[in-house]
C-alpha cells in the first residue's frame, strides 16, 4: 500500500511540474536572445526603425534583440519563417504596410496574414508623400492633376516596382483624382528620384524618409502627404485629404509573434516597447528617419492589417493588377 502511495504521489508531482514548466518559461522570458526578422533589405524604413527599437528592448529586457534581414517575395519569406517558428517568444517579425500589400499582390503567400500572427502592436507611423522634381511647374496637388491631364497619357508617374506599396498608393491617388497617368516601374528609389529630377516622370509617391535627402538638397519638392492629416515632421506640407476629402494612408511598422505565443510574453514585450517609445532619444531617432513613435494595441494592429488588405484589394481590382 505504501509503495502504491509513493508511486501515485510521484506521478502527481511530475504532472504538476510539467504544468508549471511553461508558466516558469513565460515568467522568466526572455532568458536568451530574441530574433526579429525583417522581410526587406538593410537600410529601408522597416529595418532602420526596428533597429532603433530593438536597441532599447535589449537594454530594458536584459537580453539581446537581434535584427535579421530575410528579404524576398514581398516580405513573405520572413513572414513565413516566423509563422512556422516555435511559439515561445524568441522569434518575432517586424511588419510594415507591405505585409498587407503582399497579401493582395503575392500569389502564393505561405501563411494567413491575420490568423497566423499574434500582433504586439504598431510601434511607429511614417508618411508617404507625393513628390515632384525641382523644375516641375506643379506647385500643389491640384496643379499636378491639371498638368498631367493637360496632355493625357504623355506624363506618367514613377514607382518602385509594380505591385509595391508605393505603386498601389499612387494608383489609389490616380484613381481618385482622375489623373490620366500610367506607372513607370523602376527597381530602386534612387532610380525613381533620378527620373523625377530629369523630368522623365511627372511625380512619384514614396516614403518621406526615402527621399528626404533629395528634398533637403532642393532636388525634389513634396506637394502633399498621404497621411489623414498634416504630418508632424513636415507641418507646412498639406495632406492630400485637404484637396481630396476622405483620402488617408498612414504608413506603419509593427511587431508580431507567431499565433499561439503565450499572452504573458506578448504583454511583457508590449510593456517594454511602451517604455522604449517613451524615451526622448528614441523619439528623436525615429523622427530622424521621418517616423513618429506611436504604440497601438494588438487589436488595433490587427484591424489596421485587415483594413489595409481590404483597401489594397479594391485599388488593385480597379487597376486590373494581378497577383504574381
KEPA-472024 format. One record per residue (C-alpha): x, y, z; residue number from 1; residue in one letter. Coordinates in Angstrom, 1 decimal, always signed. Layout:
N
ATOM       X       Y       Z  pos  code
ATOM       X       Y       Z  NUM     A
...
//
This chain:
324
ATOM       X       Y       Z  pos  code
ATOM    +0.0    +0.0    +0.0    1     X
ATOM    +2.8    +2.4    +0.9    2     X
ATOM    +4.6    +1.7    -2.4    3     X
ATOM    +1.4    +2.5    -4.3    4     X
ATOM    +1.0    +5.8    -2.4    5     X
ATOM    +4.6    +6.7    -3.2    6     X
ATOM    +4.1    +6.0    -6.9    7     X
ATOM    +0.9    +7.9    -7.1    8     X
ATOM    +2.5   +10.9    -5.3    9     X
ATOM    +5.5   +10.9    -7.6   10     X
ATOM    +3.2   +10.8   -10.6   11     X
ATOM    +1.2   +13.8    -9.3   12     X
ATOM    +4.4   +15.8    -8.6   13     X
ATOM    +5.7   +15.0   -12.1   14     X
ATOM    +2.4   +16.2   -13.6   15     X
ATOM    +2.4   +19.4   -11.6   16     X
ATOM    +6.0   +20.0   -12.7   17     X
ATOM    +5.0   +19.7   -16.3   18     X
ATOM    +2.2   +22.2   -15.9   19     X
ATOM    +4.5   +24.6   -14.0   20     X
ATOM    +7.3   +24.5   -16.6   21     X
ATOM    +5.5   +26.5   -19.3   22     X
ATOM    +4.5   +29.1   -16.7   23     X
ATOM    +8.0   +29.4   -15.4   24     X
ATOM    +9.3   +29.7   -19.0   25     X
ATOM    +6.8   +32.6   -19.6   26     X
ATOM    +7.6   +34.4   -16.3   27     X
ATOM   +11.4   +34.5   -16.9   28     X
ATOM   +11.1   +35.4   -20.6   29     X
ATOM   +13.4   +36.4   -22.1   30     X
ATOM   +16.3   +34.3   -20.8   31     X
ATOM   +18.1   +34.1   -24.2   32     X
ATOM   +18.4   +36.4   -27.3   33     X
ATOM   +15.3   +37.2   -29.3   34     X
ATOM   +15.4   +37.4   -33.1   35     X
ATOM   +13.4   +39.9   -35.1   36     X
ATOM   +13.1   +39.0   -38.8   37     X
ATOM   +12.5   +41.7   -41.4   38     X
ATOM   +11.3   +40.8   -44.9   39     X
ATOM   +13.2   +43.6   -46.6   40     X
ATOM   +16.9   +44.7   -47.0   41     X
ATOM   +19.0   +46.7   -44.7   42     X
ATOM   +18.6   +50.5   -44.7   43     X
ATOM   +14.9   +50.6   -45.5   44     X
ATOM   +12.3   +52.2   -43.3   45     X
ATOM   +11.3   +48.9   -41.6   46     X
ATOM   +14.9   +48.0   -41.0   47     X
ATOM   +16.0   +51.3   -39.5   48     X
ATOM   +13.0   +51.8   -37.3   49     X
ATOM   +13.2   +48.3   -36.0   50     X
ATOM   +16.9   +48.5   -35.1   51     X
ATOM   +16.2   +51.7   -33.2   52     X
ATOM   +13.5   +50.0   -31.1   53     X
ATOM   +15.5   +46.7   -30.8   54     X
ATOM   +18.4   +48.5   -29.1   55     X
ATOM   +16.0   +49.9   -26.5   56     X
ATOM   +14.3   +46.5   -25.9   57     X
ATOM   +17.7   +44.9   -25.3   58     X
ATOM   +18.5   +47.4   -22.6   59     X
ATOM   +15.2   +47.1   -20.8   60     X
ATOM   +14.7   +43.3   -21.0   61     X
ATOM   +18.3   +42.4   -20.5   62     X
ATOM   +18.6   +40.1   -23.5   63     X
ATOM   +19.9   +40.9   -27.0   64     X
ATOM   +17.2   +41.6   -29.6   65     X
ATOM   +18.9   +40.9   -32.9   66     X
ATOM   +17.5   +42.1   -36.2   67     X
ATOM   +17.9   +39.7   -39.2   68     X
ATOM   +17.1   +40.7   -42.8   69     X
ATOM   +15.5   +38.0   -44.9   70     X
ATOM   +14.4   +39.8   -48.0   71     X
ATOM   +12.4   +38.4   -50.9   72     X
ATOM    +9.0   +37.7   -52.2   73     X
ATOM    +7.5   +40.9   -50.9   74     X
ATOM    +8.5   +40.2   -47.4   75     X
ATOM    +6.7   +36.8   -47.3   76     X
ATOM    +9.9   +34.8   -46.8   77     X
ATOM   +10.5   +36.3   -43.4   78     X
ATOM    +6.7   +36.2   -42.6   79     X
ATOM    +6.6   +32.5   -43.4   80     X
ATOM    +9.6   +31.7   -41.3   81     X
ATOM    +8.1   +33.4   -38.2   82     X
ATOM    +4.6   +32.0   -38.8   83     X
ATOM    +6.2   +28.5   -38.6   84     X
ATOM    +8.6   +29.2   -35.8   85     X
ATOM    +8.1   +27.9   -32.2   86     X
ATOM    +5.5   +29.9   -30.2   87     X
ATOM    +8.0   +30.6   -27.4   88     X
ATOM    +8.6   +34.4   -27.8   89     X
ATOM   +12.1   +34.1   -29.2   90     X
ATOM   +11.3   +34.8   -32.9   91     X
ATOM    +9.3   +37.9   -33.9   92     X
ATOM    +8.7   +39.7   -37.2   93     X
ATOM    +8.8   +43.4   -38.0   94     X
ATOM    +5.9   +44.1   -40.3   95     X
ATOM    +5.1   +47.2   -42.4   96     X
ATOM    +2.2   +48.1   -44.7   97     X
ATOM    +3.9   +45.9   -47.2   98     X
ATOM    +2.5   +42.9   -45.2   99     X
ATOM    -1.0   +43.9   -46.4  100     X
ATOM    +0.2   +44.6   -49.9  101     X
ATOM    +1.8   +41.2   -50.2  102     X
ATOM    -1.4   +39.6   -49.1  103     X
ATOM    -3.0   +41.1   -52.2  104     X
ATOM    -0.2   +41.1   -54.7  105     X
ATOM    +1.7   +37.9   -54.0  106     X
ATOM    +0.0   +34.8   -55.4  107     X
ATOM    +1.4   +32.2   -53.1  108     X
ATOM    +1.7   +33.6   -49.6  109     X
ATOM    +2.9   +30.9   -47.2  110     X
ATOM    +0.7   +32.0   -44.3  111     X
ATOM    -2.6   +33.6   -43.4  112     X
ATOM    -1.7   +37.3   -42.9  113     X
ATOM    -4.1   +37.6   -40.0  114     X
ATOM    -4.6   +34.3   -38.3  115     X
ATOM    -1.0   +33.1   -38.3  116     X
ATOM    +0.3   +36.0   -36.3  117     X
ATOM    -0.1   +37.4   -32.8  118     X
ATOM    +0.2   +41.2   -33.1  119     X
ATOM    +2.1   +43.0   -30.4  120     X
ATOM    +1.5   +46.5   -31.7  121     X
ATOM    +2.3   +49.1   -34.3  122     X
ATOM    +5.3   +51.0   -32.8  123     X
ATOM    +5.7   +53.9   -35.2  124     X
ATOM    +4.0   +55.6   -38.1  125     X
ATOM    +5.5   +57.0   -41.3  126     X
ATOM    +4.4   +59.3   -44.1  127     X
ATOM    +4.1   +58.6   -47.7  128     X
ATOM    +4.4   +61.7   -49.9  129     X
ATOM    +3.7   +62.9   -53.4  130     X
ATOM    +6.9   +64.4   -54.8  131     X
ATOM    +7.9   +66.2   -58.0  132     X
ATOM   +11.3   +67.3   -59.4  133     X
ATOM   +12.5   +70.8   -58.6  134     X
ATOM   +11.7   +72.1   -62.1  135     X
ATOM    +8.2   +70.8   -62.2  136     X
ATOM    +5.6   +73.6   -62.8  137     X
ATOM    +3.3   +71.8   -60.3  138     X
ATOM    +3.0   +73.7   -57.0  139     X
ATOM    +0.3   +71.7   -55.3  140     X
ATOM    -1.9   +68.6   -55.9  141     X
ATOM    -4.5   +70.5   -58.0  142     X
ATOM    -1.9   +71.9   -60.3  143     X
ATOM    -0.3   +68.5   -60.6  144     X
ATOM    -3.6   +66.9   -61.7  145     X
ATOM    -4.1   +69.7   -64.2  146     X
ATOM    -0.6   +69.3   -65.5  147     X
ATOM    -1.0   +65.6   -66.1  148     X
ATOM    -4.4   +65.8   -67.6  149     X
ATOM    -3.4   +68.6   -70.0  150     X
ATOM    -1.9   +66.0   -72.2  151     X
ATOM    -3.4   +62.7   -71.1  152     X
ATOM    -1.0   +59.8   -71.4  153     X
ATOM    +2.0   +61.9   -72.0  154     X
ATOM    +3.1   +62.4   -68.4  155     X
ATOM    +3.3   +59.4   -66.1  156     X
ATOM    +4.5   +58.6   -62.6  157     X
ATOM    +7.5   +56.6   -61.4  158     X
ATOM    +7.3   +53.9   -58.8  159     X
ATOM    +9.5   +51.3   -57.1  160     X
ATOM    +8.2   +48.1   -58.8  161     X
ATOM    +4.8   +47.2   -59.9  162     X
ATOM    +2.5   +45.9   -57.2  163     X
ATOM    +4.6   +47.6   -54.4  164     X
ATOM    +3.1   +49.6   -51.6  165     X
ATOM    +4.2   +52.8   -53.3  166     X
ATOM    +2.6   +51.7   -56.6  167     X
ATOM    -0.8   +50.9   -55.0  168     X
ATOM    -0.9   +54.1   -53.1  169     X
ATOM    -0.1   +56.1   -56.2  170     X
ATOM    -2.7   +54.1   -58.1  171     X
ATOM    -5.3   +54.9   -55.5  172     X
ATOM    -4.4   +58.6   -55.9  173     X
ATOM    -4.6   +58.4   -59.7  174     X
ATOM    -8.0   +56.7   -59.5  175     X
ATOM    -9.5   +59.2   -57.0  176     X
ATOM    -8.1   +62.3   -58.8  177     X
ATOM    -8.9   +61.1   -62.3  178     X
ATOM    -5.3   +61.7   -63.4  179     X
ATOM    -4.6   +60.1   -66.8  180     X
ATOM    -1.2   +58.6   -65.9  181     X
ATOM    +0.4   +55.2   -66.1  182     X
ATOM    +3.1   +53.8   -63.8  183     X
ATOM    +6.7   +53.6   -64.9  184     X
ATOM    +8.4   +50.9   -62.7  185     X
ATOM   +12.0   +51.2   -61.5  186     X
ATOM   +14.0   +48.8   -59.3  187     X
ATOM   +15.1   +51.3   -56.7  188     X
ATOM   +14.1   +54.5   -55.1  189     X
ATOM   +17.4   +56.0   -56.4  190     X
ATOM   +16.2   +55.4   -60.0  191     X
ATOM   +12.8   +56.9   -59.1  192     X
ATOM   +14.5   +60.0   -57.8  193     X
ATOM   +16.7   +60.3   -60.9  194     X
ATOM   +13.6   +60.0   -63.2  195     X
ATOM   +11.9   +62.9   -61.3  196     X
ATOM   +15.0   +65.1   -61.4  197     X
ATOM   +15.4   +64.5   -65.1  198     X
ATOM   +11.7   +65.1   -65.8  199     X
ATOM   +11.2   +61.6   -67.1  200     X
ATOM    +8.1   +61.3   -64.8  201     X
ATOM    +5.6   +63.8   -63.6  202     X
ATOM    +5.5   +62.7   -60.0  203     X
ATOM    +6.2   +59.8   -57.6  204     X
ATOM    +4.7   +58.5   -54.4  205     X
ATOM    +7.3   +57.3   -51.9  206     X
ATOM    +8.2   +57.2   -48.2  207     X
ATOM    +9.2   +60.6   -46.9  208     X
ATOM   +12.4   +59.2   -45.3  209     X
ATOM   +13.5   +57.5   -48.5  210     X
ATOM   +13.6   +60.8   -50.5  211     X
ATOM   +14.3   +63.2   -47.6  212     X
ATOM   +17.9   +63.7   -48.6  213     X
ATOM   +16.9   +64.9   -52.1  214     X
ATOM   +14.1   +67.1   -50.6  215     X
ATOM   +16.5   +68.7   -48.2  216     X
ATOM   +19.0   +69.3   -51.0  217     X
ATOM   +16.3   +71.0   -53.1  218     X
ATOM   +16.3   +68.5   -55.9  219     X
ATOM   +12.8   +67.3   -55.1  220     X
ATOM    +9.7   +69.1   -53.7  221     X
ATOM    +6.9   +67.5   -51.7  222     X
ATOM    +3.5   +68.6   -52.7  223     X
ATOM    +1.3   +66.6   -50.3  224     X
ATOM    +1.4   +63.8   -47.7  225     X
ATOM    -0.9   +60.8   -47.9  226     X
ATOM    -1.5   +60.9   -44.2  227     X
ATOM    -5.0   +61.6   -43.0  228     X
ATOM    -3.9   +65.0   -41.6  229     X
ATOM    -0.7   +67.0   -41.9  230     X
ATOM    +2.4   +65.1   -40.9  231     X
ATOM    +4.3   +66.4   -37.8  232     X
ATOM    +7.8   +66.4   -39.2  233     X
ATOM    +6.7   +68.5   -42.3  234     X
ATOM    +3.7   +70.6   -41.0  235     X
ATOM    +3.9   +73.0   -43.9  236     X
ATOM    +3.1   +70.4   -46.4  237     X
ATOM    -0.7   +69.8   -46.9  238     X
ATOM    -2.3   +66.4   -46.7  239     X
ATOM    -3.9   +65.0   -49.8  240     X
ATOM    -7.2   +64.9   -47.9  241     X
ATOM    -7.2   +68.8   -47.9  242     X
ATOM    -7.8   +68.5   -51.7  243     X
ATOM    -9.4   +65.1   -51.8  244     X
ATOM   -11.6   +64.6   -48.7  245     X
ATOM   -11.5   +61.0   -47.3  246     X
ATOM    -8.0   +60.2   -48.7  247     X
ATOM    -5.7   +59.0   -45.9  248     X
ATOM    -2.9   +56.4   -45.9  249     X
ATOM    -0.7   +56.2   -42.8  250     X
ATOM    +2.4   +54.1   -43.1  251     X
ATOM    +3.3   +51.8   -40.1  252     X
ATOM    +5.8   +49.5   -38.7  253     X
ATOM    +4.8   +46.9   -36.1  254     X
ATOM    +6.0   +43.7   -34.3  255     X
ATOM    +4.3   +40.3   -34.2  256     X
ATOM    +4.9   +36.8   -32.9  257     X
ATOM    +3.6   +33.6   -34.4  258     X
ATOM    +0.0   +32.9   -33.4  259     X
ATOM    -0.3   +30.9   -30.2  260     X
ATOM    +2.5   +32.8   -28.4  261     X
ATOM    +1.5   +33.0   -24.7  262     X
ATOM    -0.2   +36.2   -23.8  263     X
ATOM    +2.1   +37.0   -20.8  264     X
ATOM    +5.0   +37.1   -23.2  265     X
ATOM    +3.1   +39.4   -25.6  266     X
ATOM    +2.1   +41.7   -22.7  267     X
ATOM    +5.7   +41.8   -21.4  268     X
ATOM    +7.1   +42.8   -24.8  269     X
ATOM    +4.5   +45.4   -25.3  270     X
ATOM    +5.2   +46.9   -21.9  271     X
ATOM    +8.9   +47.1   -22.7  272     X
ATOM    +8.0   +48.6   -26.1  273     X
ATOM    +6.0   +51.3   -24.4  274     X
ATOM    +9.0   +52.2   -22.2  275     X
ATOM   +11.3   +52.3   -25.2  276     X
ATOM    +9.0   +54.6   -27.2  277     X
ATOM    +8.6   +57.0   -24.2  278     X
ATOM   +12.3   +57.8   -24.4  279     X
ATOM   +13.0   +61.2   -25.9  280     X
ATOM   +16.2   +59.8   -27.5  281     X
ATOM   +14.2   +57.1   -29.3  282     X
ATOM   +11.6   +59.6   -30.5  283     X
ATOM   +14.3   +61.8   -32.0  284     X
ATOM   +16.0   +58.9   -33.7  285     X
ATOM   +12.7   +57.8   -35.3  286     X
ATOM   +11.8   +61.4   -36.3  287     X
ATOM   +15.2   +61.5   -38.0  288     X
ATOM   +14.0   +58.9   -40.4  289     X
ATOM   +10.6   +60.5   -40.9  290     X
ATOM    +8.7   +58.3   -38.4  291     X
ATOM    +6.7   +59.1   -35.3  292     X
ATOM    +6.6   +56.9   -32.2  293     X
ATOM    +3.0   +55.7   -31.7  294     X
ATOM    +2.2   +52.4   -29.9  295     X
ATOM    -1.1   +50.7   -30.8  296     X
ATOM    -2.9   +47.9   -29.0  297     X
ATOM    -2.7   +44.4   -30.5  298     X
ATOM    -6.3   +44.6   -31.6  299     X
ATOM    -5.8   +48.0   -33.3  300     X
ATOM    -2.9   +46.5   -35.1  301     X
ATOM    -5.0   +43.5   -36.3  302     X
ATOM    -7.8   +45.8   -37.5  303     X
ATOM    -5.2   +48.0   -39.4  304     X
ATOM    -3.9   +45.0   -41.3  305     X
ATOM    -7.4   +43.9   -42.1  306     X
ATOM    -8.4   +47.3   -43.3  307     X
ATOM    -5.3   +47.8   -45.4  308     X
ATOM    -5.7   +44.4   -47.1  309     X
ATOM    -9.3   +45.3   -47.9  310     X
ATOM    -8.3   +48.7   -49.3  311     X
ATOM    -5.5   +47.5   -51.4  312     X
ATOM    -7.7   +44.7   -52.9  313     X
ATOM   -10.1   +47.4   -54.0  314     X
ATOM    -7.4   +49.5   -55.6  315     X
ATOM    -5.7   +46.5   -57.3  316     X
ATOM    -9.1   +45.3   -58.6  317     X
ATOM    -9.9   +48.7   -60.2  318     X
ATOM    -6.5   +49.0   -61.7  319     X
ATOM    -6.6   +45.4   -63.1  320     X
ATOM    -3.5   +44.4   -61.2  321     X
ATOM    -3.0   +40.7   -60.8  322     X
ATOM    -1.1   +38.9   -58.0  323     X
ATOM    +2.1   +37.2   -59.2  324     X
//
